[in-house]
Amino acid sequence: MPIPNLCLHRIKIFNNIVIHEIHINSGVNITQIFKDNPDYIVIVVFGLSLLVQLVFYLGIYARFVFYRQKTIKKKQEPVSVIICARNEADNLDRYLPSVLSQDYPVYEVIVVNDCSNDHTDEVLGKYLKKYNHLRTTNISEDKKFSHGKKLAVTVGIKAAKHEILVFIDADCQPESDLWLARIQQHFTKEKSIVLGYGGYFRKNNLLNNYTRYETMTIAWQYFSYAMAGNPYMGVGRNLAYRKSLFFANKGFASHYHILSGDDDLFVNETANSHNTAVEFSRESHTRSEAKRILKEWLKQKRRHLTTCKYYKARHKFLLCIEPVSRFFYYGSFICLLSAGVFPRFIIPAFGLRFIIQLIFTKRAMMLLNEKNLLISSLFFDVLSLFINFMLHFSNRLRFKRRRQWK
């Protein structure tokens, strides 16, 4: 296709001032060009979306995947570990010993037994006889008053003796006995929040692979943003902050009415570039059991997504830009490839992003100790767009929600 003559350059002299004038050729209409050649629009969309993707990978995610974390030697301050449990007797019996057996000089473990009606009391009684640093507190059921997990967390915090609070769920297990030491080492006069990694045990099925992939990518996002000075969330399976920060923020007062958010909304509200640190060494990881049934996983995912709309505006914008650009990137690539338009340009450009994606995914897998996800991640990178869109859309249609604890 011939390239049209778009402009005519003229020079005028007015009061000894040289004036350059550029006139669009009257025979050329930019709108008409795009109208007559719709492929041009798709090419522009592909180029812009690819550029945005590269900015996210090379400008933001690279901060995490190429960072070498070092062990910090400092005085080990006393720590309070808080576990909230409702009908978690079996999980407590399985995982509580790994929390109680940390290689750490002074710490307490507080289990908040929130209205359990299974044999949680028996399990806790067994471990109370064995471990002097285990403490428990109970919340009795009140049929006139229903409450969520945030009440249990608040009760646990008020019962804590120490300033540094570390949170883990009842169905979680620390990867090593150095978990507390690795998390605590980041607390200084300036640092009041430490974000950790909470992964899932590996099983050989598609749902488990996708759950672990999504958990890994979410983690590399919030780690990267925090390292870029813009922290926006953390996960309650592995999170720590100061008790004084909690009370200075009036606890969960601003979002107590929201079902979820005892972890991510609190971090979104209180974290900043000065008071937040990250810890993702292998010794600091925790693992928990992933949902095995699709219906249960969808229910959990919907609940987690309800908190996103309460994030700060800049965080919502940044978190929206990446998947939107990825959608247009894949869509425009497929359109151009099927139409055979500029294959010498689009295929190498696609290959560039493809190679970067593989490198970053492999590095994240190594840092977060996730295995057998590299090949499936190529498929999940596209699939996640549709799953998250459907879940966001379905959440908007669900006006009445039943209040749950977890």
C-alpha positions as CSV (number, residue, x, y, z in Angstrom):
1,M,0.0,0.0,0.0
2,P,1.5,3.4,-1.0
3,I,2.3,5.8,1.9
4,P,0.3,9.0,1.4
5,N,1.9,12.5,1.4
6,L,0.7,13.7,4.8
7,C,2.0,17.2,5.1
8,L,3.4,20.3,3.4
9,H,6.0,22.4,5.2
10,R,6.0,26.2,4.7
11,I,8.1,29.0,6.1
12,K,6.8,32.5,6.6
13,I,8.6,35.6,7.8
14,F,6.5,38.0,10.0
15,N,8.2,40.9,11.8
16,N,11.6,39.3,11.3
17,I,10.3,36.1,13.1
18,V,10.5,32.9,11.2
19,I,7.3,30.9,11.5
20,H,7.2,27.3,10.5
21,E,3.8,26.0,9.3
22,I,2.8,22.4,8.9
23,H,-0.3,21.8,6.9
24,I,-2.0,18.5,6.6
25,N,-2.5,17.7,3.0
26,S,-6.1,18.4,2.2
27,G,-6.3,15.1,0.4
28,V,-5.4,13.0,3.5
29,N,-7.7,12.2,6.3
30,I,-6.2,10.3,9.2
31,T,-9.6,9.0,10.3
32,Q,-10.3,7.8,6.8
33,I,-6.9,6.0,6.7
34,F,-7.8,4.0,9.8
35,K,-11.3,3.5,8.5
36,D,-10.0,2.1,5.2
37,N,-7.3,0.1,6.9
38,P,-8.7,-1.3,10.1
39,D,-5.5,-3.4,10.5
40,Y,-3.7,-0.2,11.4
41,I,-5.9,0.1,14.5
42,V,-5.1,-3.4,15.5
43,I,-1.4,-2.9,15.0
44,V,-1.5,0.2,17.2
45,V,-3.4,-1.7,19.9
46,F,-0.9,-4.6,19.8
47,G,2.0,-2.2,20.0
48,L,0.6,-0.2,23.0
49,S,-0.5,-3.3,24.9
50,L,2.9,-4.9,24.3
51,L,4.6,-1.8,25.6
52,V,2.5,-1.8,28.8
53,Q,3.3,-5.4,29.4
54,L,7.0,-4.8,29.0
55,V,6.8,-1.9,31.4
56,F,5.1,-4.1,34.0
57,Y,7.6,-7.0,33.6
58,L,10.8,-5.0,33.2
59,G,9.9,-1.9,35.3
60,I,8.0,-3.5,38.2
61,Y,8.2,-7.3,38.4
62,A,11.9,-7.3,37.8
63,R,12.4,-5.8,41.2
64,F,11.3,-9.0,42.8
65,V,12.4,-11.8,40.4
66,F,16.0,-10.5,40.2
67,Y,16.3,-9.5,43.9
68,R,18.7,-11.5,46.1
69,Q,17.4,-11.4,49.6
70,K,20.0,-11.6,52.4
71,T,19.7,-12.7,56.0
72,I,19.8,-9.8,58.4
73,K,21.6,-10.3,61.8
74,K,19.8,-8.4,64.5
75,K,18.5,-8.7,68.0
76,Q,15.6,-11.1,68.1
77,E,12.6,-9.3,69.8
78,P,9.8,-11.2,71.5
79,V,7.0,-12.2,69.1
80,S,3.3,-13.1,69.5
81,V,1.9,-15.5,66.9
82,I,-1.9,-15.3,66.4
83,I,-4.0,-18.1,65.0
84,C,-7.8,-17.8,64.6
85,A,-9.6,-21.1,64.4
86,R,-13.2,-22.1,64.0
87,N,-13.8,-25.9,63.8
88,E,-10.2,-26.5,62.9
89,A,-9.4,-29.3,65.3
90,D,-7.8,-31.6,62.8
91,N,-5.7,-28.9,61.2
92,L,-4.6,-27.7,64.6
93,D,-3.6,-31.2,65.5
94,R,-1.6,-31.5,62.3
95,Y,0.1,-28.1,61.9
96,L,0.2,-26.4,65.4
97,P,3.3,-28.4,66.5
98,S,5.3,-26.8,63.6
99,V,4.4,-23.3,64.9
100,L,5.1,-24.2,68.5
101,S,8.6,-25.7,67.6
102,Q,10.2,-22.6,66.0
103,D,13.9,-22.0,66.6
104,Y,13.2,-18.7,68.3
105,P,14.2,-17.5,71.9
106,V,11.1,-15.8,73.1
107,Y,7.6,-16.1,71.6
108,E,4.1,-17.0,72.4
109,V,1.4,-18.6,70.3
110,I,-2.2,-17.5,70.9
111,V,-5.0,-19.6,69.4
112,V,-8.4,-17.9,69.3
113,N,-11.0,-20.6,69.5
114,D,-13.9,-18.8,67.8
115,C,-17.2,-20.6,68.5
116,S,-15.9,-24.0,67.5
117,N,-18.3,-27.0,68.0
118,D,-15.9,-29.8,67.1
119,H,-13.1,-31.2,69.4
120,T,-10.9,-28.1,69.2
121,D,-10.9,-27.8,73.0
122,E,-9.5,-31.3,73.3
123,V,-6.7,-30.7,70.8
124,L,-5.7,-27.4,72.4
125,G,-5.8,-29.0,75.9
126,K,-3.3,-31.6,74.8
127,Y,-0.8,-29.1,73.5
128,L,-1.3,-26.7,76.5
129,K,0.1,-29.4,78.7
130,K,3.2,-29.8,76.4
131,Y,4.0,-26.2,75.5
132,N,4.3,-23.5,78.0
133,H,4.3,-20.7,75.4
134,L,0.9,-21.7,74.0
135,R,-2.1,-19.6,75.2
136,T,-5.7,-19.9,74.2
137,T,-8.7,-17.6,74.3
138,N,-12.3,-18.5,73.5
139,I,-15.2,-16.6,71.9
140,S,-18.6,-18.0,72.8
141,E,-21.4,-18.2,70.3
142,D,-24.1,-15.6,70.7
143,K,-27.2,-16.3,68.6
144,K,-28.2,-12.6,68.7
145,F,-24.9,-11.4,67.4
146,S,-23.0,-12.8,64.4
147,H,-19.4,-11.8,63.7
148,G,-16.6,-12.4,61.2
149,K,-13.0,-13.3,61.5
150,K,-12.0,-9.7,62.2
151,L,-13.4,-10.0,65.7
152,A,-11.3,-13.1,66.4
153,V,-8.2,-11.4,65.1
154,T,-8.9,-8.3,67.3
155,V,-9.4,-10.6,70.4
156,G,-6.1,-12.3,69.6
157,I,-4.3,-9.0,69.3
158,K,-5.6,-7.7,72.5
159,A,-4.5,-10.9,74.3
160,A,-1.0,-10.6,72.8
161,K,1.8,-9.7,75.2
162,H,4.4,-8.6,72.6
163,E,4.6,-5.7,70.2
164,I,5.4,-7.8,67.1
165,L,2.4,-9.8,65.8
166,V,2.8,-12.6,63.3
167,F,-0.3,-14.1,61.7
168,I,-0.8,-17.6,60.3
169,D,-4.0,-19.7,59.7
170,A,-4.9,-22.8,61.5
171,D,-4.5,-24.9,58.3
172,C,-1.0,-23.6,57.6
173,Q,2.4,-25.0,58.3
174,P,5.7,-23.0,58.3
175,E,8.3,-24.4,55.8
176,S,11.0,-24.4,58.4
177,D,11.8,-23.7,62.1
178,L,13.4,-20.4,61.0
179,W,10.1,-19.0,59.9
180,L,9.7,-16.6,62.8
181,A,13.4,-15.6,62.7
182,R,13.2,-14.7,59.0
183,I,10.0,-12.6,59.4
184,Q,11.0,-10.8,62.6
185,Q,14.4,-9.7,61.3
186,H,12.9,-7.0,59.1
187,F,11.3,-5.0,62.0
188,T,13.1,-1.8,62.7
189,K,12.2,1.6,64.0
190,E,10.9,2.4,60.5
191,K,9.4,-0.9,59.5
192,S,6.1,-1.9,61.0
193,I,4.7,-4.3,58.4
194,V,6.4,-7.4,56.9
195,L,4.8,-9.3,54.0
196,G,5.5,-13.0,53.7
197,Y,4.6,-15.7,51.2
198,G,1.8,-18.2,51.9
199,G,1.7,-21.0,49.3
200,Y,-0.2,-24.2,49.0
201,F,0.8,-27.9,49.2
202,R,1.4,-29.4,45.8
203,K,-1.1,-32.0,44.4
204,N,-1.3,-33.6,41.0
205,N,-4.4,-32.0,39.6
206,L,-5.4,-29.1,37.4
207,L,-7.2,-27.1,40.1
208,N,-4.2,-27.3,42.4
209,N,-1.8,-26.2,39.7
210,Y,-3.9,-23.2,38.8
211,T,-4.4,-22.3,42.5
212,R,-0.6,-22.4,43.0
213,Y,0.1,-20.5,39.8
214,E,-2.3,-17.7,40.8
215,T,-1.0,-17.6,44.3
216,M,2.5,-17.3,42.9
217,T,1.7,-14.5,40.5
218,I,-0.3,-12.5,43.0
219,A,2.7,-12.8,45.4
220,W,5.2,-11.6,42.8
221,Q,2.8,-8.6,42.2
222,Y,2.4,-7.5,45.8
223,F,6.1,-8.1,46.5
224,S,7.2,-6.1,43.4
225,Y,4.9,-3.2,44.2
226,A,6.0,-3.2,47.8
227,M,9.7,-3.1,46.7
228,A,8.8,-0.3,44.3
229,G,7.5,1.7,47.3
230,N,3.8,1.1,46.6
231,P,2.6,-1.8,48.9
232,Y,-1.1,-2.6,48.5
233,M,-1.8,-6.0,50.1
234,G,-0.6,-9.0,52.1
235,V,-2.0,-12.5,53.0
236,G,-3.1,-13.5,56.4
237,R,-1.4,-16.9,56.0
238,N,1.9,-15.2,56.5
239,L,1.8,-11.6,57.6
240,A,3.3,-9.5,60.5
241,Y,2.8,-6.0,61.9
242,R,3.2,-4.1,65.0
243,K,0.5,-4.1,67.7
244,S,0.9,-0.3,68.0
245,L,0.1,0.1,64.3
246,F,-3.1,-1.8,64.7
247,F,-4.4,0.4,67.5
248,A,-3.1,3.6,65.9
249,N,-5.3,2.7,62.9
250,K,-8.2,1.9,65.1
251,G,-8.0,-1.7,64.1
252,F,-10.5,-2.8,61.4
253,A,-12.9,0.0,62.2
254,S,-13.1,1.4,58.6
255,H,-13.9,-1.9,57.0
256,Y,-15.2,-4.1,59.8
257,H,-18.5,-4.5,57.9
258,I,-16.7,-6.2,55.0
259,L,-16.6,-10.0,55.0
260,S,-12.9,-10.3,54.0
261,G,-10.0,-7.9,54.5
262,D,-8.5,-8.7,57.9
263,D,-5.2,-9.0,55.9
264,D,-5.2,-7.2,52.5
265,L,-7.5,-4.2,53.5
266,F,-5.5,-3.6,56.6
267,V,-2.3,-3.5,54.7
268,N,-3.8,-1.4,51.9
269,E,-4.9,1.1,54.5
270,T,-1.7,1.3,56.6
271,A,1.2,0.3,54.4
272,N,3.5,2.8,52.7
273,S,6.9,3.0,51.1
274,H,8.6,3.7,54.5
275,N,7.0,1.2,56.9
276,T,6.8,-2.0,54.8
277,A,9.3,-4.8,54.2
278,V,9.1,-8.1,52.3
279,E,10.4,-11.5,53.2
280,F,10.3,-14.4,50.8
281,S,13.3,-16.6,51.6
282,R,12.4,-20.3,51.5
283,E,12.7,-20.6,55.3
284,S,10.0,-18.0,55.7
285,H,7.3,-19.6,53.5
286,T,4.1,-21.2,54.9
287,R,2.0,-23.8,53.2
288,S,-1.6,-24.7,53.5
289,E,-4.1,-27.1,51.9
290,A,-5.7,-25.7,48.7
291,K,-9.4,-26.2,48.0
292,R,-9.9,-29.6,46.3
293,I,-13.4,-29.0,44.9
294,L,-14.0,-26.4,42.2
295,K,-17.2,-25.1,43.9
296,E,-15.4,-24.4,47.1
297,W,-12.5,-22.7,45.4
298,L,-14.9,-20.5,43.4
299,K,-16.7,-19.6,46.7
300,Q,-13.3,-18.7,48.3
301,K,-12.2,-16.7,45.3
302,R,-15.4,-14.7,45.1
303,R,-15.0,-13.8,48.7
304,H,-11.4,-12.6,48.2
305,L,-12.3,-10.5,45.2
306,T,-15.0,-8.6,47.2
307,T,-12.2,-6.6,48.9
308,C,-10.5,-5.3,45.7
309,K,-13.0,-2.5,45.2
310,Y,-12.1,-1.0,48.6
311,Y,-8.4,-0.6,47.7
312,K,-7.0,2.9,47.2
313,A,-7.7,4.3,43.8
314,R,-4.1,4.2,42.5
315,H,-3.9,0.5,43.4
316,K,-7.1,-0.3,41.7
317,F,-5.9,1.5,38.6
318,L,-2.5,-0.3,38.5
319,L,-4.1,-3.7,39.1
320,C,-6.6,-3.1,36.4
321,I,-4.1,-1.9,33.7
322,E,-2.1,-5.1,33.6
323,P,-4.8,-7.6,32.9
324,V,-6.6,-5.2,30.5
325,S,-3.4,-4.7,28.5
326,R,-2.8,-8.5,28.5
327,F,-6.3,-9.0,27.1
328,F,-5.8,-6.6,24.3
329,Y,-2.3,-7.9,23.7
330,Y,-3.5,-11.5,23.1
331,G,-6.6,-10.4,21.2
332,S,-4.8,-8.1,18.8
333,F,-2.0,-10.7,18.3
334,I,-4.6,-13.4,17.3
335,C,-6.3,-10.9,14.9
336,L,-3.1,-9.9,13.2
337,L,-1.8,-13.4,13.0
338,S,-5.0,-14.8,11.5
339,A,-5.1,-11.9,9.0
340,G,-1.4,-12.4,8.0
341,V,-0.6,-8.7,8.7
342,F,3.1,-7.8,9.2
343,P,4.0,-11.3,10.5
344,R,7.7,-10.3,10.4
345,F,6.9,-7.7,13.1
346,I,4.3,-9.2,15.3
347,I,5.8,-12.7,15.7
348,P,9.2,-11.5,16.9
349,A,7.4,-9.0,19.2
350,F,5.3,-11.8,20.6
351,G,8.4,-13.9,21.0
352,L,10.1,-11.2,23.0
353,R,7.3,-11.1,25.6
354,F,7.0,-14.9,25.5
355,I,10.7,-15.3,26.5
356,I,10.5,-12.6,29.2
357,Q,7.4,-14.3,30.6
358,L,9.2,-17.7,30.8
359,I,12.3,-16.2,32.4
360,F,10.2,-14.3,35.0
361,T,8.0,-17.3,35.8
362,K,11.0,-19.6,36.2
363,R,12.7,-17.1,38.6
364,A,9.5,-16.7,40.6
365,M,9.1,-20.5,40.9
366,M,12.6,-20.7,42.2
367,L,12.2,-17.9,44.7
368,L,8.8,-19.1,46.0
369,N,9.7,-22.8,45.8
370,E,6.9,-23.7,43.4
371,K,7.4,-26.6,41.1
372,N,5.9,-27.9,37.8
373,L,4.2,-24.7,36.8
374,L,6.4,-23.4,33.9
375,I,4.6,-25.0,31.0
376,S,1.1,-24.7,32.4
377,S,1.7,-21.0,33.2
378,L,1.6,-20.2,29.5
379,F,-2.0,-21.5,29.4
380,F,-2.9,-20.1,32.8
381,D,-1.7,-16.6,31.7
382,V,-4.7,-16.5,29.3
383,L,-7.1,-18.5,31.3
384,S,-6.8,-16.3,34.3
385,L,-8.2,-13.4,32.3
386,F,-11.5,-15.1,31.7
387,I,-11.8,-16.6,35.2
388,N,-11.2,-13.3,37.0
389,F,-13.6,-11.5,34.6
390,M,-16.3,-14.0,35.2
391,L,-15.8,-13.9,39.0
392,H,-15.8,-10.1,39.1
393,F,-19.0,-10.1,37.0
394,S,-20.7,-12.7,39.1
395,N,-19.8,-10.8,42.2
396,R,-21.6,-7.7,40.9
397,L,-24.7,-9.8,40.4
398,R,-24.7,-11.1,44.0
399,F,-26.4,-8.4,46.0
400,K,-27.3,-10.3,49.1
401,R,-24.5,-12.1,50.9
402,R,-24.6,-14.4,53.8
403,R,-22.1,-13.3,56.4
404,Q,-19.4,-16.0,57.1
405,W,-16.4,-16.3,59.3
406,K,-13.9,-17.6,56.8
